Amino acid sequence: MQILYSVLAENTFKQCFSPASTLVGNRLTRTLTLNLLPNPLMKFIPTDNMCQVLNGKSSSAVFLLQSPLNGKVQVPSSGTGIPFTYLYNQNITISYQFSSLALYDQILDAQFGAFKILLDGEYEVQGSVADVFHTLSNQTACFSSARFTFSLIESWFSFEVEPLFCNVASFTVYFEYYSDNKWLRIPVHAVEDSNVFVKPDDYKTSNTQFLSIKRYLLDVNSASESSKYSAADRSALENLISTVTQNISTPIRLSLDYFVKSTTASITAIAEYKFSDNSMGCFSAMTPKTTINENGLIFKTGFQNSLPCLEVPSADPRYSYAQYVKEKATFVQLTALITIPARNVELSKQVSFKSFVSLYLVQFTEFSDDIKRQLIDSDEFQGAQIQLFIVLVDANGQMLLDFSSKPIELKRTCVNQRVLHI
């Protein structure tokens, strides 16, 4: 009689859970979670149902998955199930963390899933889930920050990052930029120690572990790296330089492709901001202050009468180059890059003017009506920043020196100021 009662009870308990329940994996944290949903028709089940009898009772669960590669996989693989408290007519979350990524990857390709529950240590209930899927398998949250640093003149580019706890040991690195409505990519090879720009935490031949890498460097023109890049890669780099020169707001991202069994996944990080090389200290000696008026015109004060970086002698070849730049530069390209977080947009405006030694007044052309609306909307203006990029160019249009500020808070003003003070 007791056996019959137990069977009837277990069959009744099957009505307590929804077939729309799901199993969700998170490769980043190596966890598999059963989102156990109550039967949406609970109120229509006869009053003699057993679903509320065991409310609050300690129970356990086992996940059952079907993997094309590994066959039937039980989680946990042995021992007791995952403990949880049964709650009547409520969503229940039951999670299990794998001890290693290798064990987690055994269920990465699973397409079918089920669960086996032991309620109050006595009544066993089995059921299927509607879906098995994985979140964050592309590990987009592997970076806490990403800064894109470049020198258009010397043709080197780097991503400076702060890696999080994603543990990936083998990957292929690419720099990607958005042009002509598509993402274009350039491979980034591990750099040699002989490269002049290499730092201790760089991605180099002796260091390929993700967690310990703070910078990914693409320096295709250096003697130690040039042989690693094909003609097509060099062409792509030239296109990148041209694209960034023409539009500093071009989206740039770092992409690390890695392989999990037969699946390719990516760690990606879009640059939080772009920063042109300031190794000569060109911008650090200046005191930029930027504001915007109701006409959408930006003006800036605080540049000294000359660029102090061109006056500093040094044995560093980039410093000794300063006098040559001062002699040959005939005009300056100044680009203002405005970031408005509330709209998730970047706006850029470029002006060119002759000479850079004496004090000059430079007028920005007015922004379009659409851009002005974005800039003067007080509800969306909070957190807006401006970043200034400067390129010195000779009479033949050859770039001689480039540098930029870090992002600066952009303040509003009611003054109708129409000139940029240099």
C-alpha positions in Angstrom: 0.0 0.0 0.0 2.9 2.4 0.9 4.5 1.7 -2.5 1.2 2.5 -4.4 0.9 5.7 -2.4 4.5 6.7 -3.3 3.9 6.0 -7.0 0.7 8.0 -7.0 2.4 10.9 -5.2 5.3 11.0 -7.6 3.0 11.0 -10.6 1.1 13.9 -9.0 4.3 15.8 -8.3 5.1 15.8 -12.0 2.2 18.3 -12.5 4.0 20.8 -10.3 6.6 21.9 -12.9 6.4 23.5 -16.3 7.8 21.9 -19.4 9.0 25.4 -20.3 11.8 25.1 -17.7 15.4 25.6 -19.1 19.0 24.6 -18.5 21.3 27.6 -18.9 25.1 27.2 -19.0 27.6 30.0 -18.3 31.1 29.1 -19.5 32.5 32.2 -17.9 31.7 31.0 -14.4 31.6 27.3 -15.3 28.0 27.0 -14.0 24.9 25.2 -15.2 21.6 26.4 -13.9 18.1 24.8 -13.9 15.4 27.4 -14.1 12.6 25.3 -12.7 9.3 27.0 -13.4 5.9 26.1 -11.8 3.1 24.7 -13.8 1.3 27.8 -15.2 -2.0 25.8 -14.8 -1.4 25.2 -11.1 -4.7 26.8 -10.1 -6.6 24.3 -12.3 -5.1 21.2 -10.8 -7.6 19.5 -8.4 -7.3 20.5 -4.8 -6.1 17.1 -3.8 -2.8 17.7 -5.7 0.4 17.1 -3.7 2.3 20.2 -5.0 1.9 22.3 -1.9 2.4 19.4 0.6 6.2 19.6 0.6 6.5 23.4 0.4 9.8 24.4 2.1 11.2 20.9 2.2 14.9 20.2 1.5 15.3 18.4 -1.8 18.0 17.7 -4.4 18.3 17.7 -8.2 20.4 16.0 -10.9 20.7 17.4 -14.5 20.6 15.0 -17.4 22.0 16.1 -20.8 22.5 14.5 -24.2 25.7 15.5 -26.0 26.4 14.5 -29.6 30.1 14.1 -28.7 29.9 12.7 -25.2 26.6 11.0 -25.1 24.6 11.0 -21.9 26.0 13.3 -19.3 24.8 13.5 -15.7 25.5 16.6 -13.5 26.8 16.0 -10.9 28.4 12.9 -12.4 28.2 11.0 -9.1 27.2 11.3 -5.5 24.2 13.1 -4.2 22.3 15.7 -6.2 22.4 19.5 -5.9 20.6 20.6 -2.7 17.8 23.1 -2.9 14.6 24.0 -1.1 11.3 23.2 -2.9 8.9 26.2 -3.0 5.3 25.7 -4.0 4.2 27.6 -7.1 7.4 29.7 -7.4 10.3 29.9 -9.8 13.2 27.9 -8.4 16.9 28.3 -9.5 19.2 25.4 -9.0 22.9 25.9 -9.9 26.0 23.7 -10.2 29.6 24.8 -10.7 32.0 22.6 -12.5 35.4 22.1 -11.0 37.1 22.7 -14.3 36.5 24.1 -17.7 37.2 20.7 -19.3 34.3 19.2 -17.4 32.0 22.1 -18.4 32.9 21.7 -22.0 31.5 18.2 -22.0 28.0 19.6 -22.1 28.8 22.6 -24.3 27.2 21.0 -27.4 24.3 19.4 -25.6 21.0 20.0 -27.3 18.6 18.1 -25.1 18.2 18.2 -21.3 16.1 16.9 -18.5 16.1 16.9 -14.7 15.6 14.3 -11.9 14.4 15.7 -8.6 14.2 14.0 -5.2 11.6 15.9 -3.1 12.0 15.7 0.6 14.5 12.9 0.1 11.7 10.5 -0.9 9.7 11.3 -4.0 11.5 11.2 -7.3 10.2 13.4 -10.2 11.7 13.5 -13.7 10.9 16.0 -16.4 12.3 17.5 -19.6 13.3 21.1 -20.3 12.3 23.2 -23.2 15.8 24.5 -24.0 19.5 24.1 -23.3 21.7 27.1 -24.1 24.8 28.8 -23.0 25.3 32.5 -22.1 28.6 34.4 -22.3 30.3 31.6 -24.2 31.8 34.3 -26.3 33.2 35.8 -23.1 32.6 39.4 -23.9 32.9 40.3 -20.3 36.6 39.3 -20.1 37.9 42.8 -20.0 37.2 45.5 -17.5 38.6 48.2 -19.8 40.1 48.6 -23.3 42.0 51.6 -24.6 43.1 51.8 -28.2 46.5 53.6 -28.5 48.1 54.4 -31.8 50.7 56.3 -33.7 49.7 57.1 -37.3 53.2 58.3 -38.1 55.0 55.1 -37.0 52.2 52.8 -37.9 51.9 51.0 -34.6 48.7 50.2 -32.7 48.0 48.6 -29.4 45.1 47.7 -27.1 45.7 48.2 -23.5 43.4 46.1 -21.4 42.6 44.9 -17.9 41.7 41.2 -18.2 39.2 39.6 -15.8 38.9 36.0 -14.7 38.3 34.4 -18.1 40.9 31.6 -18.4 41.7 31.0 -22.1 45.1 29.6 -22.9 45.2 29.5 -26.7 43.8 32.1 -29.1 44.3 34.1 -32.2 44.3 37.9 -31.9 42.9 40.4 -34.3 42.4 44.2 -34.4 39.1 45.0 -36.1 37.8 48.3 -37.5 34.4 49.2 -39.0 34.5 50.4 -42.5 32.1 50.2 -45.5 29.4 48.7 -43.3 31.5 45.7 -42.2 34.2 44.8 -39.7 37.7 44.4 -41.2 40.4 42.6 -39.3 44.2 42.6 -39.1 46.0 39.7 -37.4 48.1 40.5 -34.4 51.1 38.2 -33.8 53.0 37.7 -30.6 55.8 40.2 -30.6 59.5 39.5 -30.1 61.5 40.9 -27.1 63.7 42.8 -29.6 60.8 45.1 -30.5 61.4 48.6 -29.1 57.8 49.0 -27.9 57.5 45.7 -26.0 56.5 45.9 -22.3 56.6 43.2 -19.6 52.9 42.4 -19.8 52.7 42.4 -23.6 51.3 39.5 -25.7 54.7 38.1 -26.9 56.2 34.7 -27.8 57.0 33.9 -24.1 53.6 34.9 -22.8 50.4 33.7 -24.3 48.2 33.3 -21.2 45.2 35.6 -21.4 45.0 36.6 -17.7 48.5 38.0 -17.6 48.4 40.0 -20.9 47.8 43.7 -20.5 48.7 44.9 -24.0 48.3 43.6 -27.6 50.7 45.3 -30.0 50.6 45.5 -33.8 53.8 47.0 -35.1 54.0 45.7 -38.6 56.8 48.0 -39.7 59.3 47.0 -37.0 62.3 44.9 -38.1 61.5 42.1 -35.7 57.8 41.9 -36.7 57.7 42.7 -40.5 58.2 39.1 -41.7 55.1 37.9 -39.8 52.7 40.0 -41.9 51.6 39.4 -45.5 51.2 42.0 -48.2 47.4 41.8 -47.6 47.9 42.5 -43.9 50.1 45.5 -44.7 47.4 46.8 -47.1 44.8 46.3 -44.4 47.0 48.3 -42.0 47.3 51.1 -44.6 43.5 51.2 -44.9 43.2 51.4 -41.1 45.6 54.4 -41.0 43.6 56.1 -43.8 40.3 55.3 -42.2 41.3 56.6 -38.7 42.9 59.7 -40.3 39.7 60.6 -42.1 37.4 59.7 -39.3 38.7 59.4 -35.7 35.3 58.1 -34.5 35.8 54.9 -36.5 34.8 51.9 -34.2 37.9 49.9 -33.2 37.8 46.6 -31.3 40.0 43.8 -30.1 39.0 40.2 -30.9 40.5 37.0 -29.5 39.3 33.9 -31.3 39.6 30.6 -29.4 38.3 27.1 -30.0 36.1 24.9 -27.9 35.9 21.5 -29.5 34.5 22.2 -33.0 33.1 25.7 -32.0 34.9 29.0 -32.5 34.1 31.7 -29.9 35.4 35.2 -29.5 36.5 37.5 -26.7 35.8 41.0 -28.0 36.3 44.5 -26.5 35.4 47.7 -28.3 37.8 50.5 -27.4 36.5 52.7 -24.5 38.5 55.5 -26.0 41.2 56.1 -28.5 44.5 57.7 -27.6 47.2 58.9 -30.0 50.8 58.5 -29.0 52.0 61.1 -26.5 55.6 59.8 -26.0 57.0 63.3 -26.6 54.8 64.9 -24.0 53.1 67.2 -26.5 49.8 67.4 -24.8 50.7 67.0 -21.2 52.2 70.5 -21.1 48.9 72.0 -22.3 45.9 72.9 -20.2 42.9 72.2 -22.3 39.5 73.6 -21.4 36.6 73.0 -23.7 33.0 74.2 -23.8 30.1 74.2 -26.2 27.6 76.9 -26.8 24.0 76.8 -28.0 25.1 77.0 -31.7 26.9 73.7 -31.3 30.3 75.4 -31.7 33.2 74.2 -29.7 36.0 76.5 -28.5 39.1 75.7 -26.6 41.5 77.8 -24.6 44.8 76.9 -22.8 47.3 76.0 -25.6 50.6 77.6 -25.0 52.0 79.8 -27.8 54.2 77.0 -29.1 54.3 73.2 -28.7 56.8 72.6 -25.9 57.4 69.0 -27.1 59.3 70.4 -30.1 61.7 72.3 -27.9 62.9 69.4 -25.7 66.2 67.8 -26.9 66.8 64.1 -26.2 68.7 61.1 -27.4 65.4 59.3 -28.0 65.0 59.3 -31.8 61.4 60.4 -31.4 62.6 63.5 -29.6 65.5 64.3 -31.9 62.9 64.2 -34.6 61.2 67.2 -33.0 63.3 69.9 -34.6 62.7 68.3 -38.0 59.0 68.4 -37.4 59.2 72.1 -36.3 61.0 73.0 -39.4 58.9 71.0 -41.9 55.4 71.3 -40.5 53.2 73.6 -42.6 49.8 73.1 -41.3 47.9 71.3 -38.5 44.9 69.0 -38.5 42.8 69.3 -35.4 40.0 66.8 -34.8 37.5 67.1 -32.0 35.9 63.8 -31.0 32.8 64.2 -28.9 31.3 61.2 -27.0 27.8 61.3 -25.6 27.2 58.2 -23.4 23.4 58.8 -23.1 23.1 58.4 -26.9 25.9 55.9 -27.3 27.3 58.0 -30.2 30.6 59.6 -31.2 30.7 62.8 -33.2 33.8 64.2 -34.8 34.7 67.5 -36.4 38.0 68.3 -38.1 39.6 71.7 -39.0 43.0 72.5 -40.5 45.0 75.6 -40.1 48.5 76.9 -41.0 51.4 77.2 -38.6 51.5 76.2 -35.0 54.1 78.4 -33.4 52.2 81.6 -32.7 48.8 82.2 -31.2 46.1 81.6 -33.7 42.3 81.9 -33.7 40.6 79.0 -35.6 36.9 78.8 -36.3 35.0 75.6 -36.4 32.4 75.3 -39.1 28.9 74.8 -37.6 27.6 71.3 -36.9 24.6 70.0 -38.7 21.2 70.6 -37.2 20.9 66.9 -36.1 24.3 67.1 -34.3 23.4 70.4 -32.6 20.2 68.9 -31.3 22.2 66.0 -29.8 24.7 68.4 -28.2 22.3 70.9 -26.7 19.8 68.4 -25.3 20.3 68.9 -21.6 18.7 65.5 -20.7 21.3 63.7 -22.9 24.3 65.9 -22.4 25.4 64.5 -19.0 28.7 62.8 -19.1 29.6 64.1 -22.6 33.3 64.2 -23.2 35.6 65.7 -25.9 39.0 64.4 -27.0 41.3 66.4 -29.2 43.6 64.8 -31.8 46.4 66.8 -33.5 48.4 65.9 -36.6 51.2 68.0 -38.0 51.6 67.7 -41.7 54.3 68.9 -44.2 53.9 70.7 -47.5 53.4 67.4 -49.3 50.7 66.2 -47.1 53.0 63.8 -45.2 52.1 63.3 -41.6 55.0 64.2 -39.3 53.7 64.0 -35.8 50.4 63.0 -34.1 49.2 63.2 -30.5 46.0 63.6 -28.6 44.5 64.5 -25.2 42.8 62.1 -23.0 39.0 62.5 -22.9 38.0 65.8 -21.2 34.7 66.8 -19.7 32.7 68.9 -22.1 30.9 71.8 -20.4 28.1 73.9 -21.7 28.2 77.7 -22.0 25.7 80.4 -23.1 28.5 82.5 -24.6 28.3 82.7 -28.3 32.1 82.1 -28.8 32.9 81.2 -32.4 36.7 80.8 -32.3 39.1 78.1 -31.2 42.0 79.6 -29.3 45.4 77.8 -30.0 
